[in-house]
């Protein structure tokens, strides 16, 4: 009996250690290059890009994909500097459709034409490098199964892989209120935005990890969605510090999606799109907690 108890004492720490979550592995990705959201007064798109890139390099983030909308550089040619800076920093570019087209509001043919129109800029900057990753705008992959299948098959035939998303916290929503607050010189409100950003980031990263364990039965390699905006340039250092504090390892997109879970095809058509984990959960009829989106109302009222 005593010997059995001694063995149990030895085994308990080992069992506890094995039950602990694996370190977070996450690939960072940025959407909407070269520009997202309004500019704060006194800040340029180049300023934002330089700040984001400096932070990524300081944290040794590997091969971070920037998903581009070519129409933006056709509309504002000077913003091509953002893509030049991104590529010069050693980071790749990929396809987010030419005009950030919502597939749910267009035919498959229209959408695929928009995808193809974006390839001109990618050929210029990436040449023979690997740019054939596609991120669906709004994470909307089709409002009918027929449309979803047609687009997915066509993208595959063009050599594309879908860049999934398992972690995001609606970072894009902070850029507009931040620009308003800077214009008003409301430093107290800006500090409030910073606190809310970090609270949202931490809670949604945790929720994303928990959801993955519930849906896939284990920790997975994650892909995080971020946007290149004015507030992101300010908050990215704190976000990456948070990831570091959580013991996260920053990895490449291709490494993240080498995880076998990404071979799953959830084949879902939710009205508002969704993250990969949510889509797989729906396909398996697994219920996940709803996200607390009350913060959107707070953002809308900030500095108005």
N, C-alpha and C positions, 0 to 999 in steps of 0.2 A: 504493500500500500504506500509506504513512504517512498519507495523507489519510483512508483508510478507518479506520485505527486511531484517528485523532483524532475521527472521527465516533462511533466506538464508545465512546470515553472520555466524550463528551458524552451519549450515549444511555443508558449504563449507570445513572447516577443516576436518570434519568427512569423507566427500566424498573423499577428497584428501588422507587421511590416508588409506582408504579402497582400493584406487587405487594403492597404493604403493606395490611394489613387496614383497612377503613374504620372511622371512629370508632364506638364502640358507641352505638347509640340504643336507649333502653329506657324503657318505661312501667312505673311502679311501681303495684302493686295490692295491696290488703290484704283478706284473707279473715277471716270469722268475727266481724265486728262484731256486738254491742258487746264481746264477751269471748272470750278464748281461753286455755285452760290455767289452772292454779291461780294464785292471787295470792300474791306474796311477802309475808311479814309486814310490816305498816305501809304497804302500798301499796294504793290503790284503783283501780278501773277508770277513774275520771276522771283520776287521776294518770297512768296509762299513756297515755290518749288525749291528754292535754295535752302530754306529753313527745314522743309520736310526731308530733303536729301541729306542735309548735314546731320539730322537726328538719326536717320536710318544708318548712315555710315558710322556714326559714333557708337551705335548699339550693335554694329556688325550684322545688320539684317541682310541675309543672303538673297541676291537675285530677286528683288521685289518687283513683281509685274505691275505696270501701270496700264490700265485699260483705257483706250483712247476713243474719242468721238471726233472724227476728222472734220466734220462740219464746223466745229468750233475754230479750227485754224483757218478754214476758208472764210469764216465770218470775221475773224480778228487775226489777220496774218502774223502780227507781232507775237502772238501767243505760241507760235511754233518754237520760240526759245525754250519754253517749258519742256517740250519733247526732246529738244537738243540737249538740255541740261540733264534730263533723266537718263538718256542714252549714254551721254558722256560720263555719267557717274557709274556706269557699268550695270545699270538696271534695264531690264527688257520692257518692251511695249507689246500690247496685244489688243485684240478686237473687242470693242464694246458697242459695235454698230456705228455707222456714220453719223446718224442724227439722234442717237439715244432713243431709238424707235420702240414704242410699246407694241409688242407682238399681239397683245389682246385687242388692239384697235386697228390692226392691219391684216391683210392677207399674208399667207406664207410667202407668196411670190414677191410682194412688196418688201417684206422683211428681209428676205434673202438678197434682194437687190441692194438694200441698205447695208447689209453685211459686206457684200462685195465692194461697194463704193468706198468702204473704209480701208480696203487693202492697199490702195495707192500709197497712203502715208506710211503704212507699215512696211511696204517694200522699200521705201526711201530710207527709213531709219534702221530697219532690222535686216534688210537684205536676206541672206541665207540663214540667219539665226532663227531660233524657235519663237515665232510670234503667233503660231496657230493655236492659241487658247482663246476661247470665246466666253465672255460673261454676258448673260442675258440682261438687258436693261430692266430695272425694277424686279429682277429675278422672276420674270414672267415668261414661261416657256410654252405658252399656248393655252387658249381658253377652251379648246376642244381637243380631244385625243387625236383626231385626224390631223389637225394643224400641228400639234406637238410632234407627232410622228414624222410628218413631212419635213418640218424644219430640222429636227434632230438628224434625220437620215441625210439631208442635204449638207448639213454642217460636217457630218462625219465623212461624206464623200469628198469634201473640200479639205479634209485633213485636220479639222478642228477637234479639240477636246473641250468639254464644258468646264469652265472654272467654277467650281461649286462654292458655296458659302455655308459654314457651320457656326461661325461666330460673327455677330454684329450687334451694334447697340444704337443704331440710328444716329451715328455721328454727324451725318449730313444736316440734321435738323438744327444744329447749333450755329451754323455759319451765318444765317440771316439775322437772328437776334444779336449775335456778337457784333456784326457790322452796324446794326442800329445803335447798340450801346456805345461803341467806339465813337460814332458820329455825335452822340449826345455827351460824351465824356463822362459817362456814368460808371465810375470805377467800382462802386459797390455792386452794381448789377453784374458787371463782368466777373467779379469774384464769385458771385452766386452762380453764374453760368459754369465757371470752372469747377465748383463743388458738385454741381448737378451732373456735369460731364463725367467726373470721376466716379460718382455714385452709380450712374447708369452703366458705365463701362464695367465696373467691378461686378455689379449684380448680373449683368447679361453674360459676361464671360463665365461666371459661376453657373448660371442657368444653362448655358450652352454645353458645358462639360457634363452637367447632371443629365441633361436631355440625351446626350450621346450615349451615356452609360445605360440609360433606360431603353433606348431604341436599339442599340447595337450590342448591348451586353458587356461592354468594355470601354476603356478609354480609346479614343481614336486620334489620328493626326488631323488637326483642325486647319481650316482656312478662314482667315478673318477679312472681312470687308471694311475698307476705310475709303474716305473721299478726300480729294485734294482741295481743301478749302482754307479760308482764312483762320478759322478757329482751330482746325487740325494742326496748322503750323505752330500754333501756340501750345497746344495740349499734347502733341505727340511725344515730347520728352517724358511727360508725366505718365502717359499711357504705357510707354515702353519700360519705364521704371516699375510700374505696377506689374507688368508681365514678368519682369526680372524678379521682383519680390515673391511672385507666385511660383518661382522656379521654372519658368517657361523656357523652352529652347526654340529659337527662331530657325525655321527651316525653309527650304525652297518649295514653290508650289508643286513642282513635279514630285518632290519627295513626299509632300503631304498627301497628294492624290495617288501615291503608290499604295496607300492603305487599301486593302481589298474591299472595304465598305463602299468605296466610290465606284465599284463595278455594278452596284445595285442600280436598277432603274425603277424609281418609284412610280412612274407613269401616272402622275397626278396633274390635275388642271385647276388648282385653286384660283379664285377670282383675282386675288391680290398678289399672286406669286408666293414664294416662300423659300426659306433656307432648306438646304438638302436634308438636314435632320428632320425638319417638320414634314417634308414631303414623304420621307421614308416612314415616319411615324403614322402618317395618314394611310399609307398603303398597307401598313400592318395593323391598322385600327388601334393604335396605341395613343392614348390621350395624354397630351402634355399640358402643363400649366399655361394659362394665357399670360402673355406679356402685359406688364403694367404700363400702359401708354398714357397715363394721366399727365406725364411730364410734357407731352406735346402742347397741352393747353397752357401750361406755365410758360413754355418757350414763346408761344404766340403772344402772350401778354407782356413779355419782357421788353422794356424800352420802347413801348408803343405809345 
